[in-house]
Amino acid sequence: MAMNFKQNAIVVLLLLGFGLPMLAQSDMDNRKFRLGLSASPNLSWIRPDIQGFSKDGLKSRAGFGYGVMVDYKFSDSPNYLLSTGFNITTNGGGLIEAWETEVVESDTSYTFLGTNDRTYRMQYVNIPILLKLRTGDVGYMSYFGAIGIDAAFRTRAKANDDYKWFAPSASLKPENEDDIDIADRMNFMRLALNLTFGAEYNLTGNTNIYLGLGIHNGFTNIFNNKGNNRVLKAQSSGIPELDNLGETIVSEKRAAKSMYLSLDVGVFF
């Protein structure tokens, strides 16, 4: 009899131990909306979609984002949320392509053939639209996963060019260039799949610290479809291929997608 009582007591204590955390009140129980601020360092790269582009390894670039987060409880449950907001994000990457440049000196024209290792730097206003699935509070912690899209609108696009010329002339060869405005070649809108996973820690009341890892997989071309937005046909060496008249051959339209991983840190109020 005593043994049965002890066993029953242990079972009750175990149930209480597991049950109490699940009974903790969520910060979304009694409200529809909550706002937050976030900062998001990221690591980005560009994936080429045509053979005319090549990459120098991963050719990644560090970027940064910051903005406002909004969660909306669209049902009675605090575990299902529509997550949105906006953030200003910079990202980019690098691509290599065949390149031609003409230099005029003393009424004489010189043509240089080679490759251009271009580093792209883009800035976007990004609006995520996500379905967030959030656990109940386990002590002071809750965990979440979110899936949806990023709708981003370009505000700036610049590039740094690093040239390698075939049989260059030391006195005339074009030098590398920085901060070139390439906005006229880039698409205004970028769409991406957004997968984010993370956790929140309740500091006090409705104030939660937020930490997430975001995977942002672009699925639209970062380049626009203007007629002159094409790469030159390249030889196996990477430099432009010439036709029978000694002219470079215009090839495919530029096509590539941008990707990045973000570490999202923020606070909900």
N, C-alpha and C positions, 0 to 999 in steps of 0.2 A: 504493500500500500504506500509506504513511504517512498519506495523507488518510483512508483507510478507518478506520485505527486511531483518528485524532482524532475522526472522526464517531461511532464506536462509544463512545469514552470520554465524549463529550458526552452521548450518549443515556443511558449508565449513570448519569452524574452527575445528569441531570435526573430519572430514575426514582428515584434515592435521595433527591433533594431533595423530591420529592412524596410518596415513600413513607414516609420516616422519621417525619413528623408523625403519619401514620395509625397507626404502630406504637407511638406513645406509650401508656403504660398508663393506662386510665381509672381514676378514683377509685372506680368501682363494680365493677371487675373481680373483686375478691376479697371482696366483702361483699354481703349482701342488703338491708340498711337503711342509711340515713344520715339524720341529723337536722340541722336548721338553724333559725336565727332570722331573722325578717323584719320590716321596717317598710314601710308602704305608704300614702303620701299619695295622695288621690284627688280627682277632680272628678266630682260627681254631679248628676243632675237627675231630674225625675219626668215621665213621659209620660202625659198623660190619655187615658182610653179612652172618655169620655163627652163630649157637647157641653156639659154643665153646668159643666165645668171649662175654664178658659183659662189660658194661660201669659203671663207678662210677659217676652217674649223667651225665652232659654234658661233663665233663672232657676236658674242652677247654684249649687252650694254646695261649698266645699272640705271634705274630711273626712280621716280618718286611720285606719289600721289597723296592728295589730302582732300577732305570734303565732309559732307553731312550724310548721316545714315538715318533712314526712316523705316520703322517696322509698323505694319498695320495688321491687327488681329481681325480677320474676316469671318471668323466663326466663333462659337462659344468657347472653343478650346484655346488655351494659350500656347499650344504646341504647334499650331499651324499659322504661319505668318506670311504676308506679302512684304518682301524687303526691297526697298528702293532708296532713292536719294540722288546725290550727284557728287562727283569728285573731279578734280583737275589732275590729270595723269600724264607724265612724260614717259615715253618708251622709244625703242628703236632697235637697231641692229646693223648688220653690214652685209653687202653684196658686192661681188666683183663682176665686171663686164668688160667686153672689148670697147676700146675708146679711140676716138680720132679728134685731133685738135689742129687748127691751122694758126700759124703765127706769121704776121706780115712785118717785114723789116726792110727799110730802104726800097719800098715798092716791089719787094720780092716776097712771094708767099712760100712758106715752108709747112709741109704737112707732117704731123707726128702721129704714129700709130703705137698703140700699147694697150695697157689695161688700167682700169680705174677701180681701186678698192675704196668704195664709198661707204661711209658710216652715216646712217640716217638717224635723225632726232625729231620725233613728232610729239606734239602736245595735243591732248584731247580733253574736252568736257565729256565725261562718261556718266551715263545714266544706267545703272544696273536695274534689272527687273527680275526678281528672284522669288521662287517659292522656297521658304525656309521651314524645315522640319526640326523642331526643338524638343529636347527631352524635358521632363519635369526636373525640378531642382533636386539635386542629390547633395545634401548638406548645403554648402554655399556655391556649388558648381552646377552648371547645366551645359549640355553639349548640343551641337547643331550640325546639320548639313543643308546646303542650299544649291539649287540649280536654276538656271535661267539664261538670260542673254545680257550682254553689254551693248548698249546703243551709244556710240561715241561720235562726237563731232569735232573735227580738226580745227584747232585755232592757230597752229604754227607748224611749219615743217622746214627743217634746215639740214644741211649735209656738210661733211668734211670729205674732201677728195684727196686720195693718195695715189699718184700716178706712177706707173712703171713704163718707160718708153723703150721701144725697140730701136737699137742703134741710135741713141740720143745724141744730140749736139749739146755740149756742156754750156755753150754761150746762149743758146736760144730756147732750150727745152722749157716748156711751161712748168712753173713751180706748183707744189701742192697748194690747195685752197681750203679755207675754213669758213664756216658760217654762211654757206651758199643758200639763198632762199629758193626752195624747190616746191613751194606751195602750189604753183600752177601745174605740177605734174602729179599731185597726190589727190586721192579721193577725199571728198569732204566728210563722208560718213564711213564708219567702221563698225561692223557687227561681229560679235564673238560669243562663243559659248562660255558661260561662267559657271565653274564648279568651285564652291567654297566650303571648307570644313573647319570647325573650330570649337571654342568653348567660351563660356562667360563665368565670371566670378562676381558674386554679389558683395559689394562693399558695405552698403547700408541702404535700407529702404528700396527705392527704385533705381539706385545707381549701380551699374554693372560695368566691370572691366571686360573688354572684348578682345579676343585674339583669334585670328583666322589665317588659313592658308588658301589662297585663291589661285585657280588655274584658269587662264584667260586664253582661249583657243580661237583665234580669228578665223572667220570663214568667208570674208569678202576681200577683194583685191584692194591693196593699199594704193595702187596707182590708178589714175583715171584713164579714160579711153580716147584721149585726144590723139589725132592722127599721127603726130610726130613723137609720141611717147613709145618709142621702140628701141630695141637693142640692135647693135651691129652683129652680123654673123661672124663667129669667131673661128679661127683655126685651132688645131689641137694645142698649140702653144698659148692660146688665149687671146692673141692679138687679132685685129680685124682681118677677115678674108677679103681679097680683092677680086673683082671681075676681070674680064678680058681687056677692059679699058683702063685698068688700074684704079678703079673706084671701089670704095667700100660698099658692102652689100647690106642694105637695111633688112632686118629680119623680124622676129616676133615682137608683139606688143609686150611691154613690161607687165609682169604678173607675179605677185608674191603676197604672202599673208603674214601678219605680225602675231607673235605669241609672247606671253609673259607670265611669270609666277610672281605673286605678290604676298607679302607678309603684312597682314592687316591688324593694326593695333588701334584700339579706340575705347571710348567710354559712352555708355547709354545713360540717359537721365530720366 
